[in-house]
Amino acid sequence: MFTRLYFGLTVSLIATLYLFFIFSESYIRKYDVEMFLRDGRYFLEQYIEQKGSDNSLYKELETTQKETFYIIAVSMGWFIAL
């Protein structure tokens, strides 16, 4: 009797965790993409506002074609949009 009860609890717990990971994975990936695009848009707006000024935060990007931020590393180069 207890064996069947413990087996049922174990199977239901595993099924619950499995379904949680399956359904939450798409939401997490969608949120990550949205956050990445939002951050990229912010850095692009900052770059456009400060481009050409003497105390620009993006001097390294303009001279070496690379810039390292605390959350991402940006490199300017060829971009092909499909």
Stockholm file with secondary structure:
# STOCKHOLM 1.0

chainA/1-82         MFTRLYFGLTVSLIATLYLFFIFSESYIRKYDVEMFLRDGRYFLEQYIEQKGSDNSLYKELETTQKETFYIIAVSMGWFIAL
#=GR chainA/1-82 SS CHHHHHHHHHHHHHHHHHHHHHHHHHHHHHHHHHHHHHHHHHHHHHHHHHTTCTTCTTHHHHHHSEEECSSCEEECCCCCCC
#=GC SS_cons        CHHHHHHHHHHHHHHHHHHHHHHHHHHHHHHHHHHHHHHHHHHHHHHHHHTTCTTCTTHHHHHHSEEECSSCEEECCCCCCC
//
